[in-house]
Every structure is written in C-alpha cells, then in structure tokens.
Amino acid sequence: MRRVVVTGAGGLLGWHAAAHLRARNCAAGFKGEPLPFDLVGLDRTAFSDDAALAAALTGVDVVLHFAGVNRGADADVERGNVEIAERLATACRTAGVVPHIVYANSTHAGTDSPYGRSKRAAGDILAAVTPRFTDLVLSHIFGEGARPFYNNVTATLIHQVTRGETPTINAGGQVRLLHAGAAVEAAIGAFLDGTTGEVRPEPRPMGVQELLSRIQTFHAAYTAGVFPDLADPFDLALFNSYRAALYPDFFPRSLKLNSDARGVLFEAVKGGGGGQTFLSWTEPGVTRGNHFHLDKVERFLVLEGEAVIRIRRALGGPVWEYRVSGAAPAAVDMPTLHTHSIENVGDKPLLTLFWTQAIFDPAAPDTYADPVLG
C-alpha cells in the first residue's frame, strides 16, 4: 500500500483525484486484493498547522499537490501559492520524507502576472524537495463539482444555462479545455510510471461561443427527454459535468404517459448513441447498486413496485433520496463520481429498467463498489 497525500482535497482537482484513487481501492477490494493506496486528503486548513501537516506526511510515498490560491488581491495570490509550497516543503523535511511530488501547475506560469509568478515560484520550491518531481501543466479545467463564478468559465456557463439565463460572453474568446478526470489521471499516471519533469495533458481548443452552444444544445435536448450523441469522450465529459450541476433538484423526471383503452405507452430512453438496457426484478427489502462510475451515464427507471434511490458524492457528503414508483414512472440519472443504490421498499418484487450509454465491458467495467450508507 502506497501512502498518497492529496492537497486541496476539497477543491475540484483534489476531489477528482481522491475519487479516482478511491475507485482503484474499490476495484481491488471487490476482487479481494490488497488496497493499493492509503489515501490522505488535506484541505487548505491543514497548512495552518505545521506539526499536523508534518504528521500527515509521515511515511508518505506520493504527494499530489492541488492546493493553491487563484483568487484575491494580486499580492495575496502571489504570496499565497509560495507560502503553501514553502509549508509543504518544510513539512516534508520535518517528516523526513522525499516523496514523488506531482505539482498541478498552470499554463499561466509562463506569464508575468502575479498568479503566473506565484505558480512558477511554487514549482521551483517543490522541485528542490525531491528528485522525483512532476510539473503537471494544466489549462482550463472543467468537471463535475466545479464552482461557477470561480475562475471556471464552463461551470459558470452551465450554471447560467440551466437557470434559463443568457450568458454574456466574449464571442471571440478562446479556451483550452481539459476535464478534471483527464488531469488527475495524468497525475496518477505520472507517479505510477515514475515520470518526472514536465507533463502537459492535451486540451481541447475551443471558442467560448462554441462551448456555450454545446451546453445550450445539451440542455435543450436533455430537458426534452433526449440524450445527446456521446460518442466523443470530450462531449461525454462535458455532458457529465452539465448533468452533475442539475443535482439534487432536477430529479426525478416524470415521463409522459400516453394512455388509451389499450393501456399505457411511454418512452424510457431516447438518444445517447445506443448503449445497453438491463431489466431486473428485485425482491422486497433488497438493495441493488452501491457503486459509482467515473464516466458512465446510467438511468434508473422503476416500471413496477416502490423504491428509494439514494445518491451520495464519492468520499462523503449528504445522501439524496428519491422515492419512485412504477405507478408514476420517473427517470433518475446517476451523476458520475457519485455512489448510488436502489432499494425495494414495497411488499412486492420491484421491476427496474437500467440503461447505460456504453455496452458493458468486463475488462473495463467503470463500476466501483462503494456503499451509499456506511
């Protein structure tokens, strides 16, 4: 087991990194194998106590350093990133460790701005701590859990579009987009492979107008009950980021029932590029699921019986509960990086339709056992 410290664990990249490492632990545990990682998450408050920080770093093999300052007065930003790096470097020396440090740098480090200078200086400080140093240079990050109006244009646009607003943008603006999952996989791959030096994950260049148009297209289709084409991994990542922002209030989504003398007809899933449909009977009192996905889109639709669907962010947080019934079919789509389950709370067998946008691949199931309650 390798001890891995993730700094900035409460932020976008930190949470994604911890969730991806958790997924590897879940996969190993499901197969009865030893867990590969002893995961320690540190938020910004950990850097206010040098002794506690050194204790957390004792015996550490890897530090994924995502903590930083990117907002505030220029002087605070320039000083803040340097101070965090200095504290981390001092704590490593105090703890007597020389870990592999993967540093989340920025393309702005090449600019002569307060933020750019601070990111460059912080990297120099950490590179002096260890010969195993990876300079992970990142562009415009987006992903599930990103905060709107916090240096994240994608999250801001999603927030505005889903609330029926018309964003004001620089129509000529350009972004170089990289999903948080791709960024943290590059970070994890660096320490697993022993890669040092500069690593630059390839972003998707795009105009801000095109980005807005894609989000608007997603929203128009999805609210009309249609999944967009998700064959492009970038579109899948962007769509999953959009969907996550709809929770918890957007669901369940009632389906239109077409009734006549013959009975009832309704559409369960439309679009999405095909995928795979499963049907299951579940006995009273039994719970299915208790797993999460990193990429997969999954729909739960109760056709007969009574159930409670529960959803929780990976690594903890409140549990959202949705009571659903076959008497009034309503879809609940599972957000990525959230563990979920469905419990039969009725007194008869529960019939449920499950749909995913991808055909199940036993070699890469993207399914990580993790109890929602517990």
Disulfide bonds with the S-S distance in Angstrom:
none
